[in-house]
């Protein structure tokens, strides 16, 4: 029987998201930064759509 490496199969990325400002009742207007744990640097976002795009970016 072949040994399964569950860590590689279920590895997850961990992020820290800091939201500095929200505008009124519109949940799409956010300003903040996101960083990936274990990776140097961070990225700025100005809306929930930008945040989602950053999370989907395989290069991040």
Chimera marker file (.cmm) of the C-alpha trace (Angstrom):
<marker_set name="trace">
<marker id="1" x="0.000" y="0.000" z="0.000" r="1" g="1" b="0" radius="0.5"/>
<marker id="2" x="1.318" y="3.464" z="-0.940" r="1" g="1" b="0" radius="0.5"/>
<marker id="3" x="1.799" y="5.970" z="1.861" r="1" g="1" b="0" radius="0.5"/>
<marker id="4" x="-0.233" y="9.173" z="1.407" r="1" g="1" b="0" radius="0.5"/>
<marker id="5" x="1.319" y="12.489" z="2.379" r="1" g="1" b="0" radius="0.5"/>
<marker id="6" x="-1.747" y="14.261" z="3.771" r="1" g="1" b="0" radius="0.5"/>
<marker id="7" x="0.155" y="17.517" z="4.268" r="1" g="1" b="0" radius="0.5"/>
<marker id="8" x="0.808" y="17.985" z="0.547" r="1" g="1" b="0" radius="0.5"/>
<marker id="9" x="-2.741" y="16.961" z="-0.373" r="1" g="1" b="0" radius="0.5"/>
<marker id="10" x="-4.375" y="19.295" z="2.131" r="1" g="1" b="0" radius="0.5"/>
<marker id="11" x="-1.892" y="22.123" z="2.378" r="1" g="1" b="0" radius="0.5"/>
<marker id="12" x="-3.550" y="25.503" z="2.785" r="1" g="1" b="0" radius="0.5"/>
<marker id="13" x="-2.403" y="29.055" z="2.377" r="1" g="1" b="0" radius="0.5"/>
<marker id="14" x="-2.735" y="31.329" z="5.395" r="1" g="1" b="0" radius="0.5"/>
<marker id="15" x="-3.366" y="35.062" z="4.997" r="1" g="1" b="0" radius="0.5"/>
<marker id="16" x="-3.534" y="38.082" z="7.274" r="1" g="1" b="0" radius="0.5"/>
<marker id="17" x="-6.099" y="40.647" z="6.105" r="1" g="1" b="0" radius="0.5"/>
<marker id="18" x="-6.160" y="44.114" z="7.642" r="1" g="1" b="0" radius="0.5"/>
<marker id="19" x="-9.148" y="46.297" z="6.804" r="1" g="1" b="0" radius="0.5"/>
<marker id="20" x="-8.505" y="49.941" z="7.584" r="1" g="1" b="0" radius="0.5"/>
<marker id="21" x="-11.623" y="51.569" z="6.226" r="1" g="1" b="0" radius="0.5"/>
<marker id="22" x="-15.138" y="50.697" z="5.082" r="1" g="1" b="0" radius="0.5"/>
<marker id="23" x="-17.516" y="53.109" z="3.413" r="1" g="1" b="0" radius="0.5"/>
<marker id="24" x="-21.026" y="53.298" z="4.826" r="1" g="1" b="0" radius="0.5"/>
<marker id="25" x="-23.455" y="50.596" z="3.863" r="1" g="1" b="0" radius="0.5"/>
<marker id="26" x="-21.617" y="49.423" z="0.737" r="1" g="1" b="0" radius="0.5"/>
<marker id="27" x="-19.747" y="46.198" z="1.643" r="1" g="1" b="0" radius="0.5"/>
<marker id="28" x="-17.746" y="46.369" z="-1.615" r="1" g="1" b="0" radius="0.5"/>
<marker id="29" x="-15.845" y="49.504" z="-0.595" r="1" g="1" b="0" radius="0.5"/>
<marker id="30" x="-12.937" y="48.400" z="1.611" r="1" g="1" b="0" radius="0.5"/>
<marker id="31" x="-9.381" y="49.629" z="1.981" r="1" g="1" b="0" radius="0.5"/>
<marker id="32" x="-6.726" y="47.402" z="3.473" r="1" g="1" b="0" radius="0.5"/>
<marker id="33" x="-3.745" y="45.143" z="2.999" r="1" g="1" b="0" radius="0.5"/>
<marker id="34" x="-3.298" y="41.398" z="2.692" r="1" g="1" b="0" radius="0.5"/>
<marker id="35" x="-0.191" y="39.380" z="3.361" r="1" g="1" b="0" radius="0.5"/>
<marker id="36" x="0.507" y="35.703" z="2.924" r="1" g="1" b="0" radius="0.5"/>
<marker id="37" x="2.017" y="34.097" z="6.016" r="1" g="1" b="0" radius="0.5"/>
<marker id="38" x="5.570" y="32.943" z="5.353" r="1" g="1" b="0" radius="0.5"/>
<marker id="39" x="6.012" y="35.206" z="2.325" r="1" g="1" b="0" radius="0.5"/>
<marker id="40" x="7.649" y="38.622" z="2.540" r="1" g="1" b="0" radius="0.5"/>
<marker id="41" x="5.581" y="41.593" z="1.422" r="1" g="1" b="0" radius="0.5"/>
<marker id="42" x="1.937" y="42.541" z="1.175" r="1" g="1" b="0" radius="0.5"/>
<marker id="43" x="-0.595" y="43.898" z="-1.296" r="1" g="1" b="0" radius="0.5"/>
<marker id="44" x="-3.054" y="46.756" z="-1.008" r="1" g="1" b="0" radius="0.5"/>
<marker id="45" x="-6.720" y="46.424" z="-1.982" r="1" g="1" b="0" radius="0.5"/>
<marker id="46" x="-9.394" y="49.108" z="-2.409" r="1" g="1" b="0" radius="0.5"/>
<marker id="47" x="-12.516" y="46.975" z="-2.773" r="1" g="1" b="0" radius="0.5"/>
<marker id="48" x="-13.835" y="43.520" z="-1.997" r="1" g="1" b="0" radius="0.5"/>
<marker id="49" x="-13.437" y="42.678" z="-5.708" r="1" g="1" b="0" radius="0.5"/>
<marker id="50" x="-9.728" y="43.573" z="-5.568" r="1" g="1" b="0" radius="0.5"/>
<marker id="51" x="-9.298" y="41.460" z="-2.431" r="1" g="1" b="0" radius="0.5"/>
<marker id="52" x="-10.876" y="38.464" z="-4.156" r="1" g="1" b="0" radius="0.5"/>
<marker id="53" x="-8.680" y="39.003" z="-7.235" r="1" g="1" b="0" radius="0.5"/>
<marker id="54" x="-5.566" y="39.005" z="-5.059" r="1" g="1" b="0" radius="0.5"/>
<marker id="55" x="-6.649" y="35.780" z="-3.361" r="1" g="1" b="0" radius="0.5"/>
<marker id="56" x="-7.241" y="34.132" z="-6.748" r="1" g="1" b="0" radius="0.5"/>
<marker id="57" x="-3.841" y="35.265" z="-8.115" r="1" g="1" b="0" radius="0.5"/>
<marker id="58" x="-1.619" y="32.164" z="-8.225" r="1" g="1" b="0" radius="0.5"/>
<marker id="59" x="1.450" y="34.422" z="-8.161" r="1" g="1" b="0" radius="0.5"/>
<marker id="60" x="0.587" y="35.859" z="-4.752" r="1" g="1" b="0" radius="0.5"/>
<link id1="1" id2="2" r="1" g="1" b="0" radius="0.2"/>
<link id1="2" id2="3" r="1" g="1" b="0" radius="0.2"/>
<link id1="3" id2="4" r="1" g="1" b="0" radius="0.2"/>
<link id1="4" id2="5" r="1" g="1" b="0" radius="0.2"/>
<link id1="5" id2="6" r="1" g="1" b="0" radius="0.2"/>
<link id1="6" id2="7" r="1" g="1" b="0" radius="0.2"/>
<link id1="7" id2="8" r="1" g="1" b="0" radius="0.2"/>
<link id1="8" id2="9" r="1" g="1" b="0" radius="0.2"/>
<link id1="9" id2="10" r="1" g="1" b="0" radius="0.2"/>
<link id1="10" id2="11" r="1" g="1" b="0" radius="0.2"/>
<link id1="11" id2="12" r="1" g="1" b="0" radius="0.2"/>
<link id1="12" id2="13" r="1" g="1" b="0" radius="0.2"/>
<link id1="13" id2="14" r="1" g="1" b="0" radius="0.2"/>
<link id1="14" id2="15" r="1" g="1" b="0" radius="0.2"/>
<link id1="15" id2="16" r="1" g="1" b="0" radius="0.2"/>
<link id1="16" id2="17" r="1" g="1" b="0" radius="0.2"/>
<link id1="17" id2="18" r="1" g="1" b="0" radius="0.2"/>
<link id1="18" id2="19" r="1" g="1" b="0" radius="0.2"/>
<link id1="19" id2="20" r="1" g="1" b="0" radius="0.2"/>
<link id1="20" id2="21" r="1" g="1" b="0" radius="0.2"/>
<link id1="21" id2="22" r="1" g="1" b="0" radius="0.2"/>
<link id1="22" id2="23" r="1" g="1" b="0" radius="0.2"/>
<link id1="23" id2="24" r="1" g="1" b="0" radius="0.2"/>
<link id1="24" id2="25" r="1" g="1" b="0" radius="0.2"/>
<link id1="25" id2="26" r="1" g="1" b="0" radius="0.2"/>
<link id1="26" id2="27" r="1" g="1" b="0" radius="0.2"/>
<link id1="27" id2="28" r="1" g="1" b="0" radius="0.2"/>
<link id1="28" id2="29" r="1" g="1" b="0" radius="0.2"/>
<link id1="29" id2="30" r="1" g="1" b="0" radius="0.2"/>
<link id1="30" id2="31" r="1" g="1" b="0" radius="0.2"/>
<link id1="31" id2="32" r="1" g="1" b="0" radius="0.2"/>
<link id1="32" id2="33" r="1" g="1" b="0" radius="0.2"/>
<link id1="33" id2="34" r="1" g="1" b="0" radius="0.2"/>
<link id1="34" id2="35" r="1" g="1" b="0" radius="0.2"/>
<link id1="35" id2="36" r="1" g="1" b="0" radius="0.2"/>
<link id1="36" id2="37" r="1" g="1" b="0" radius="0.2"/>
<link id1="37" id2="38" r="1" g="1" b="0" radius="0.2"/>
<link id1="38" id2="39" r="1" g="1" b="0" radius="0.2"/>
<link id1="39" id2="40" r="1" g="1" b="0" radius="0.2"/>
<link id1="40" id2="41" r="1" g="1" b="0" radius="0.2"/>
<link id1="41" id2="42" r="1" g="1" b="0" radius="0.2"/>
<link id1="42" id2="43" r="1" g="1" b="0" radius="0.2"/>
<link id1="43" id2="44" r="1" g="1" b="0" radius="0.2"/>
<link id1="44" id2="45" r="1" g="1" b="0" radius="0.2"/>
<link id1="45" id2="46" r="1" g="1" b="0" radius="0.2"/>
<link id1="46" id2="47" r="1" g="1" b="0" radius="0.2"/>
<link id1="47" id2="48" r="1" g="1" b="0" radius="0.2"/>
<link id1="48" id2="49" r="1" g="1" b="0" radius="0.2"/>
<link id1="49" id2="50" r="1" g="1" b="0" radius="0.2"/>
<link id1="50" id2="51" r="1" g="1" b="0" radius="0.2"/>
<link id1="51" id2="52" r="1" g="1" b="0" radius="0.2"/>
<link id1="52" id2="53" r="1" g="1" b="0" radius="0.2"/>
<link id1="53" id2="54" r="1" g="1" b="0" radius="0.2"/>
<link id1="54" id2="55" r="1" g="1" b="0" radius="0.2"/>
<link id1="55" id2="56" r="1" g="1" b="0" radius="0.2"/>
<link id1="56" id2="57" r="1" g="1" b="0" radius="0.2"/>
<link id1="57" id2="58" r="1" g="1" b="0" radius="0.2"/>
<link id1="58" id2="59" r="1" g="1" b="0" radius="0.2"/>
<link id1="59" id2="60" r="1" g="1" b="0" radius="0.2"/>
</marker_set>
